[in-house]
Amino acid sequence: MPRRSTPTKELRETGLSTEEVRLVRARSPYFWLRPVLLAAGLLAIGGVVLLLAAYRFGRTDAGDERGETRVGAPGERVLTGHGFDFTQTSGGTPVFRIRAAESQQDRDGTSYLTTVDLDVFREDGRTYRITSESARFHEGSRDARLEGNVVLSGWDQLELEARALELRHQGQVLTSSGAVEFRYPPDLVGRASQLQVDRRTDMITLSGGVHLHSVEGAERPMRLDCQRLVYQRAGGILRAVGDVSLTSDRHSLAAHHVTIFLAEDGRSLEALRARWNVVGKAAVADDLGGDTEIEYRGQFLDVQPDDADPGSRRVKLDGEGETVTLAVTDLTGLRRVFSGLYLVGHARGDRLVQIEGVGEPVVLRELLALKEPFPLRQLCAERITARFLPDGAVSRVQLENRVELNDRGVSLAGGESASLNAEDGTFRIQGPQVLLSSRRGEVTAEQFVWTRETDVIRARSGVRAVLAERSVRALRGTPLAQGEGPVQVEADEAYWTTTPPSFTFEGHVRAWRGESLLLADQLRGDEREQTLAAAGGVRTVWVPAAGTPSREPIEVSAERVSYHEEGSLLIYDEKVEMRQGQRTLNCRQLAIELSAGGSAERMVCQDDVRMADPENGNRVQGGERAVYTLADDLVEIFGDEVELFDGDNRLRGRYVRCDLRAGTVSISSRPAEGVGATSP
């Protein structure tokens, strides 16, 4: 038995070198998708989809059938008889046997036969039969021409009809003269312009427009159209060439050239290749009773058995320098579109296990398949691997090199690796430096985790942010409202929420804008409510607004600070200390009243008020509240038992007035007239 060809041998026959063959094979050991295994599904129609048309027939380069002549009347009759029987042998093995009811023979040795029966013997021991109304047979050349209701039968239930068939080269070549029609029980029919069977090359060719389809009412409708169909029996190779269109039930495949490698049974698929302008569609039933729709497009499709996993197949869709695409739409209308230089995958049975895209870049787009497609999310990387659940849904996506995510106005870019858990929507991306961009600003960090369920993006390690104006609004009641340029933040971690829009920075937080500074362990802002809160060793520094008498920076520290735009009030709580130059003011709570422009107008300090002014040699303690009016450069302290220490002097009263501009301090039993009306 001739040795069967292999996919590797087939590649070498294309003219590729051994190294090129190795590289081609190295690019396809990956995995892909059940609908792309379209050929497997089509062969499942009963093993006839492509096999039928190819297993038997071939193409010839014979001339136009209009140039053929029918068997004419015999020349000078030298012999007439009833019955004719001739067997052609080769090396003692019969090749064909021709019989007839009547015969006439002329002087050239040509026999003119009627009611003809021709048996052709195959090397596998099987025989197929051809019958016709008449024939012309030449004993010298052993060529024969059969005409009139020519019927071929006995080849795996196949029946073929032709206007005329010719047997040439001592029975080695069988050629049709004109169109042929064939049937394959129970429900397949077909036709072609020409047929050629060549025993010398063991090839069968149908050409000139090949059409194969199921009859109306067939259990699994199918259709095959191409310009030429070639079957190489010895290698189990089937080739469809020229405008190939293959449909079966709800599956379709179109390409310029399709090659199928058949298993030893001659019916089941071992491997498949489709080349040039490959386009396919499929509708696959899912576990929920609906359909998963698949569409794919590329320049080269390759299907191979996976030797490491019996029963599995490896599939590659290659663009050969152009972009290939694969779109999967599930029952809910969610559509995932893969695109890249080539896609490779793995399928077990009819179930998709994994798909991998390679290129620069590979893109995975998610959208809703509405009348106008609605984009949801886009992933990009040099390599994307998607794994699937038994019901066909995506379970996990891995991304490598130059990773980028775009989702609802938020972009994450610059990652070396990333993963998407499709079941809970968690996306993780790793740096060393990943950039988050949105209308609210930019954040860089080594790692981001986006939990879709809670809509929170967590940044870790080396966090640095530049906040846009809409985010700065939540900070305009803080010292960061002063100064020029964007607000910048550094922290160990950050949380970025899109709905509602908010942010949180944690761990060694440092925020600044120009000369204004805020330090804390935690900083939280709600952009919709326009609130801000900082906690843990809070420290702020800012320069008073232009026009105030003293432009010396003011530093305030506390355990907590909060701001709400509605009241335009900034409040510091617990262990509050305000420092300006060498002067300090301490209390439990400090409230800063803000102007319409966000600058501080007045500071009110309450509970256990203490002030120290080493430069002027005085200090105050025992106050219940203090008011610092920046426009007047005036500090007023109120309380039942306020004590003023001025050098060695100790004075008591209920009101202390410190004029910072004049450098004077006074104490009295009560405020001057009118002071109580404007002071808290």
PAPAKOL-605701 format. One record per residue (C-alpha): residue in one letter; y, z negated, x negated. Coordinates in steps of 0.2 Angstrom, whole numbers, padded with zeros to 4 digits, always signed. Layout:
AYZX ...
This chain:
M+0000+0000+0000 P+0017+0004-0007 R+0027-0010-0014 R+0040-0016-0002 S+0059-0015-0007 T+0069-0031-0007 P+0087-0034-0004 T+0090-0035-0022 K+0082-0019-0025 E+0092-0011-0012 L+0108-0017-0021 R+0102-0010-0037 E+0100+0007-0028 T+0118+0007-0024 G+0122+0009-0043 L+0127-0009-0047 S+0122-0016-0064 T+0110-0031-0066 E+0125-0042-0069 E+0134-0035-0054 V+0119-0038-0043 R+0118-0056-0049 L+0136-0059-0045 V+0134-0052-0027 R+0119-0063-0024 A+0129-0078-0031 R+0142-0075-0018 S+0131-0076-0003 P+0120-0092-0005 Y+0130-0100+0009 F+0129-0101+0027 W+0136-0096+0043 L+0135-0092+0061 R+0122-0089+0074 P+0132-0075+0083 V+0134-0066+0066 L+0115-0066+0066 L+0117-0053+0079 A+0103-0043+0072 A+0091-0056+0074 G+0096-0058+0092 L+0095-0040+0095 L+0078-0038+0087 A+0072-0052+0099 I+0074-0040+0113 G+0056-0036+0109 G+0057-0030+0092 V+0064-0013+0097 V+0082-0013+0096 L+0084-0004+0080 L+0066-0003+0075 L+0062+0008+0090 A+0074+0022+0085 A+0070+0021+0067 Y+0052+0016+0065 R+0047+0033+0069 F+0060+0046+0066 G+0072+0054+0055 R+0084+0067+0050 T+0083+0085+0044 D+0094+0097+0036 A+0087+0111+0047 G+0098+0125+0052 D+0107+0126+0069 E+0094+0127+0083 R+0103+0142+0090 G+0096+0151+0074 E+0078+0147+0079 T+0066+0159+0088 R+0053+0155+0100 V+0035+0160+0097 G+0035+0178+0101 A+0021+0190+0106 P+0008+0192+0092 G+0009+0207+0080 E-0006+0219+0079 R-0020+0209+0086 V-0035+0208+0074 L-0044+0193+0081 T-0044+0185+0098 G-0054+0170+0103 H-0057+0155+0114 G-0054+0139+0105 F-0046+0135+0088 D-0049+0120+0077 F-0042+0117+0059 T-0041+0101+0049 Q-0029+0100+0034 T-0035+0088+0020 S-0027+0082+0004 G-0038+0075-0009 G-0052+0074+0003 T-0041+0064+0016 P-0037+0073+0032 V-0018+0076+0034 F-0018+0084+0052 R-0030+0093+0064 I-0024+0106+0075 R-0034+0113+0090 A-0030+0125+0104 A-0038+0132+0120 E-0035+0150+0115 S-0030+0159+0099 Q-0024+0176+0093 Q-0022+0181+0074 D-0013+0195+0066 R-0015+0203+0049 D-0003+0191+0040 G-0015+0176+0044 T-0004+0169+0058 S-0012+0162+0073 Y-0004+0161+0090 L-0011+0147+0100 T-0010+0141+0117 T-0013+0123+0125 V-0011+0115+0108 D-0017+0098+0102 L-0011+0092+0085 D-0017+0075+0077 V-0007+0068+0062 F-0016+0055+0052 R-0006+0041+0044 E-0011+0032+0028 D-0013+0015+0038 G-0027+0023+0048 R-0018+0026+0064 T-0016+0043+0072 Y-0002+0050+0083 R-0004+0066+0093 I+0007+0080+0097 T+0004+0092+0112 S+0013+0108+0117 E+0011+0124+0127 S+0010+0136+0112 A+0011+0136+0093 R+0011+0147+0078 F+0001+0142+0063 H-0001+0151+0046 E-0017+0147+0037 G-0009+0151+0020 S+0006+0140+0020 R-0002+0128+0033 D+0015+0128+0042 A+0015+0127+0061 R+0028+0128+0075 L+0025+0120+0092 E+0035+0125+0107 G+0035+0122+0125 N+0034+0105+0133 V+0031+0097+0115 V+0026+0079+0117 L+0022+0066+0104 S+0012+0050+0108 G+0001+0037+0101 W+0013+0029+0089 D+0015+0011+0095 Q+0017+0016+0113 L+0031+0028+0109 E+0033+0044+0118 L+0043+0059+0112 E+0048+0076+0119 A+0056+0091+0111 R+0059+0109+0114 A+0050+0113+0097 L+0043+0105+0082 E+0038+0112+0065 L+0025+0106+0053 R+0029+0112+0035 H+0024+0109+0017 Q+0005+0108+0022 G+0008+0095+0035 Q+0019+0084+0024 V+0035+0087+0034 L+0037+0087+0053 T+0054+0093+0059 S+0061+0096+0077 S+0070+0112+0081 G+0084+0105+0092 A+0086+0089+0103 V+0072+0076+0105 E+0070+0063+0119 F+0059+0048+0117 R+0054+0033+0128 Y+0047+0016+0123 P+0039+0007+0137 P+0044-0003+0147 D+0063+0001+0148 L+0069+0010+0132 V+0074+0028+0131 G+0084+0038+0118 R+0088+0055+0112 A+0094+0063+0095 S+0099+0081+0090 Q+0086+0082+0076 L+0070+0073+0070 Q+0062+0074+0053 V+0046+0065+0047 D+0043+0067+0028 R+0026+0060+0022 R+0031+0064+0004 T+0045+0051+0004 D+0038+0041+0018 M+0054+0042+0028 I+0058+0046+0046 T+0076+0052+0051 L+0085+0055+0067 S+0101+0063+0066 G+0115+0073+0074 G+0120+0059+0086 V+0107+0046+0090 H+0107+0037+0106 L+0095+0023+0112 H+0097+0012+0127 S+0088+0002+0140 V+0085+0009+0158 E+0095+0002+0173 G+0088-0015+0178 A+0081-0020+0161 E+0079-0038+0158 R+0089-0037+0142 P+0101-0022+0142 M+0104-0014+0125 R+0112+0001+0117 L+0112+0009+0100 D+0123+0024+0095 C+0125+0031+0078 Q+0125+0048+0069 R+0110+0046+0059 L+0095+0033+0059 V+0083+0033+0044 Y+0067+0023+0043 Q+0059+0020+0025 R+0042+0014+0031 A+0035+0009+0013 G+0050-0003+0010 G+0052-0008+0028 I+0070-0002+0027 L+0080+0004+0042 R+0097+0012+0040 A+0109+0017+0054 V+0124+0028+0048 G+0140+0034+0055 D+0149+0026+0069 V+0136+0013+0072 S+0137+0004+0089 L+0124-0009+0093 T+0125-0019+0109 S+0112-0031+0117 D+0115-0041+0133 R+0132-0050+0128 H+0131-0046+0109 S+0138-0031+0100 L+0140-0025+0082 A+0149-0010+0076 A+0150-0003+0058 H+0149+0013+0048 H+0133+0008+0040 V+0119-0004+0045 T+0104-0008+0035 I+0090-0019+0041 F+0075-0025+0030 L+0060-0028+0041 A+0046-0040+0039 E+0028-0035+0035 D+0025-0034+0054 G+0037-0020+0055 R+0047-0028+0070 S+0055-0045+0065 L+0071-0046+0054 E+0070-0051+0036 A+0088-0046+0031 L+0102-0036+0037 R+0118-0028+0029 A+0132-0020+0039 R+0146-0011+0029 W+0163-0004+0032 N+0174-0009+0047 V+0161-0022+0053 V+0166-0029+0070 G+0155-0040+0081 K+0156-0051+0097 A+0144-0063+0105 A+0143-0075+0119 V+0131-0089+0116 A+0125-0102+0129 D+0129-0120+0124 D+0122-0136+0130 L+0134-0138+0144 G+0129-0123+0153 G+0144-0113+0147 D+0147-0100+0134 T+0154-0100+0116 E+0162-0084+0112 I+0162-0077+0094 E+0171-0063+0087 Y+0171-0057+0068 R+0178-0043+0058 G+0176-0038+0040 Q+0170-0025+0028 F+0153-0031+0023 L+0140-0042+0033 D+0125-0048+0024 V+0111-0058+0032 Q+0097-0066+0021 P+0083-0078+0024 D+0086-0095+0015 D+0071-0098+0003 A+0076-0116+0001 D+0075-0119+0020 P+0061-0109+0029 G+0067-0103+0046 S+0085-0103+0041 R+0097-0089+0036 R+0112-0087+0025 V+0125-0075+0031 K+0141-0068+0022 L+0155-0059+0029 D+0165-0051+0015 G+0182-0042+0016 E+0180-0033-0001 G+0198-0037-0006 E+0204-0038+0012 T+0205-0053+0024 V+0190-0056+0036 T+0191-0066+0052 L+0179-0076+0063 A+0185-0083+0079 V+0175-0096+0090 T+0181-0100+0107 D+0172-0115+0116 L+0170-0119+0135 T+0186-0129+0135 G+0197-0114+0129 L+0199-0121+0111 R+0199-0107+0099 R+0196-0109+0080 V+0200-0094+0069 F+0193-0093+0051 S+0201-0080+0039 G+0199-0078+0021 L+0193-0065+0008 Y+0175-0069+0013 L+0166-0081+0024 V+0148-0087+0021 G+0137-0098+0032 H+0120-0106+0036 A+0111-0105+0053 R+0095-0113+0058 G+0086-0104+0072 D+0100-0099+0084 R+0111-0114+0079 L+0126-0114+0068 V+0125-0127+0054 Q+0139-0123+0042 I+0152-0110+0038 E+0162-0109+0022 G+0177-0099+0018 V+0183-0094+0001 G+0199-0085-0004 E+0217-0088-0008 P+0220-0095+0004 V+0207-0098+0018 V+0215-0102+0035 L+0208-0111+0049 R+0219-0110+0065 E+0216-0119+0081 L+0224-0113+0097 L+0222-0113+0116 A+0215-0097+0122 L+0228-0094+0136 K+0236-0078+0142 E+0248-0082+0128 P+0239-0091+0114 F+0246-0108+0111 P+0245-0114+0093 L+0239-0132+0090 R+0235-0134+0071 Q+0233-0124+0056 L+0223-0128+0040 C+0225-0119+0023 A+0215-0121+0007 E+0206-0111-0007 R+0190-0116+0001 I+0186-0123+0018 T+0169-0129+0024 A+0166-0133+0042 R+0150-0142+0048 F+0144-0140+0066 L+0135-0152+0079 P+0119-0146+0088 D+0130-0142+0103 G+0140-0130+0093 A+0156-0141+0091 V+0164-0143+0074 S+0160-0160+0067 R+0168-0160+0050 V+0179-0149+0039 Q+0181-0151+0020 L+0196-0142+0011 E+0198-0140-0008 N+0213-0135-0018 R+0230-0131-0012 V+0227-0139+0004 E+0240-0138+0018 L+0241-0144+0036 N+0253-0139+0050 D+0252-0148+0066 R+0266-0149+0079 G+0281-0148+0068 V+0273-0158+0054 S+0267-0151+0037 L+0256-0159+0024 A+0255-0148+0008 G+0249-0150-0010 G+0233-0159-0009 E+0218-0156-0020 S+0206-0161-0007 A+0205-0165+0011 S+0194-0168+0026 L+0195-0167+0045 N+0184-0177+0056 A+0184-0167+0072 E+0176-0180+0082 D+0190-0193+0081 G+0204-0181+0074 T+0206-0191+0058 F+0213-0180+0044 R+0213-0186+0025 I+0222-0177+0011 Q+0222-0182-0007 G+0236-0178-0021 P+0241-0182-0034 Q+0257-0177-0025 V+0256-0173-0007 L+0272-0168+0003 L+0274-0172+0021 S+0288-0162+0029 S+0296-0163+0046 R+0313-0162+0055 R+0314-0181+0052 G+0313-0179+0033 E+0301-0178+0019 V+0288-0190+0012 T+0278-0188-0004 A+0263-0199-0009 E+0246-0197-0017 Q+0236-0199-0001 F+0239-0197+0018 V+0228-0201+0033 W+0233-0194+0050 T+0224-0202+0065 R+0226-0190+0079 E+0221-0203+0092 T+0235-0215+0088 D+0246-0201+0081 V+0250-0211+0065 I+0251-0204+0048 R+0248-0216+0034 A+0254-0213+0016 R+0248-0223+0002 S+0251-0225-0017 G+0268-0219-0024 V+0277-0216-0008 R+0294-0209-0009 A+0304-0202+0006 V+0320-0193+0010 L+0326-0196+0027 A+0334-0183+0038 E+0350-0187+0049 R+0339-0191+0065 S+0330-0204+0055 V+0346-0211+0047 R+0353-0215+0064 A+0341-0230+0065 L+0349-0236+0048 R+0367-0233+0052 G+0369-0252+0057 T+0363-0257+0040 P+0372-0256+0023 L+0363-0239+0021 A+0376-0232+0034 Q+0388-0233+0020 G+0388-0221+0005 E+0385-0202+0004 G+0370-0191+0003 P+0352-0194+0011 V+0344-0210+0013 Q+0329-0212+0000 V+0315-0224+0001 E+0301-0230-0011 A+0287-0240-0006 D+0268-0244-0008 E+0263-0237+0009 A+0271-0229+0024 Y+0267-0226+0042 W+0275-0210+0051 T+0273-0209+0069 T+0277-0193+0079 T+0276-0199+0096 P+0286-0210+0098 P+0296-0205+0082 S+0296-0220+0071 F+0292-0225+0053 T+0286-0241+0043 F+0287-0243+0024 E+0277-0258+0016 G+0276-0265-0001 H+0290-0266-0013 V+0301-0256-0001 R+0317-0250-0009 A+0329-0239+0001 W+0346-0233-0005 R+0360-0221-0001 G+0374-0219-0015 E+0378-0237-0020 S+0371-0245-0005 L+0354-0253-0007 L+0340-0262+0004 L+0325-0271-0003 A+0311-0279+0007 D+0292-0280+0009 Q+0293-0271+0025 L+0305-0259+0034 R+0302-0252+0051 G+0313-0240+0062 D+0311-0233+0079 E+0321-0217+0080 R+0320-0216+0099 E+0326-0234+0103 Q+0337-0234+0087 T+0331-0250+0081 L+0327-0256+0064 A+0319-0272+0056 A+0315-0277+0038 A+0305-0292+0033 G+0300-0302+0017 G+0312-0305+0004 V+0326-0294+0012 R+0340-0290+0001 T+0355-0278+0004 V+0369-0272-0006 W+0384-0262+0000 V+0402-0258-0004 P+0415-0263+0010 A+0422-0248+0019 A+0438-0240+0012 G+0454-0249+0018 T+0447-0267+0016 P+0457-0278+0004 S+0441-0281-0007 R+0430-0267-0012 E+0419-0278-0022 P+0400-0275-0017 I+0393-0288-0005 E+0375-0293-0007 V+0365-0302+0007 S+0347-0309+0006 A+0336-0316+0020 E+0319-0317+0026 R+0322-0305+0040 V+0335-0292+0046 S+0336-0282+0062 Y+0347-0270+0070 H+0349-0263+0088 E+0361-0249+0091 E+0365-0254+0109 G+0374-0270+0103 S+0380-0263+0086 L+0374-0280+0078 L+0365-0282+0062 I+0357-0299+0061 Y+0349-0308+0045 D+0338-0323+0049 E+0331-0337+0038 K+0337-0342+0021 V+0353-0331+0022 E+0364-0329+0007 M+0379-0318+0006 R+0386-0315-0012 Q+0402-0306-0017 G+0406-0308-0035 Q+0403-0326-0039 R+0406-0332-0022 T+0391-0336-0011 L+0390-0341+0008 N+0373-0348+0014 C+0367-0351+0032 R+0352-0349+0043 Q+0358-0334+0052 L+0371-0320+0049 A+0377-0308+0061 I+0387-0293+0056 E+0398-0285+0069 L+0400-0266+0066 S+0414-0254+0070 A+0411-0238+0079 G+0408-0229+0063 G+0395-0241+0058 S+0405-0251+0044 A+0405-0270+0044 E+0421-0278+0053 R+0416-0296+0054 M+0402-0307+0048 V+0397-0323+0057 C+0386-0336+0048 Q+0378-0350+0058 D+0369-0366+0056 D+0370-0376+0039 V+0384-0366+0033 R+0388-0368+0014 M+0400-0359+0003 A+0403-0360-0016 D+0417-0352-0025 P+0415-0356-0044 E+0429-0345-0049 N+0441-0356-0039 G+0432-0372-0042 N+0428-0376-0024 R+0414-0377-0012 V+0411-0381+0006 Q+0396-0389+0015 G+0392-0396+0032 G+0399-0381+0042 E+0391-0376+0058 R+0397-0358+0058 A+0408-0347+0047 V+0418-0331+0050 Y+0422-0318+0037 T+0435-0305+0043 L+0434-0291+0030 A+0451-0283+0035 D+0460-0299+0032 D+0449-0305+0017 L+0448-0321+0026 V+0434-0334+0028 E+0435-0348+0041 I+0422-0362+0042 F+0420-0373+0058 G+0410-0389+0061 D+0412-0407+0066 E+0410-0414+0048 V+0415-0400+0036 E+0416-0406+0018 L+0427-0397+0005 F+0424-0401-0014 D+0439-0395-0024 G+0437-0401-0042 D+0434-0420-0041 N+0442-0421-0024 R+0431-0422-0008 L+0440-0419+0008 R+0433-0419+0026 G+0438-0410+0042 R+0433-0398+0055 Y+0441-0382+0049 V+0441-0374+0032 R+0452-0358+0029 C+0449-0348+0013 D+0461-0334+0010 L+0452-0323-0003 R+0466-0312-0006 A+0478-0327-0011 G+0464-0337-0019 T+0469-0352-0008 V+0458-0364+0002 S+0463-0378+0015 I+0455-0390+0026 S+0461-0398+0043 S+0455-0408+0057 R+0457-0393+0069 P+0461-0375+0067 A+0478-0369+0068 E+0485-0364+0085 G+0477-0347+0091 V+0463-0347+0078 G+0450-0355+0091 A+0454-0341+0103 T+0448-0327+0091 S+0435-0336+0082 P+0417-0340+0088 
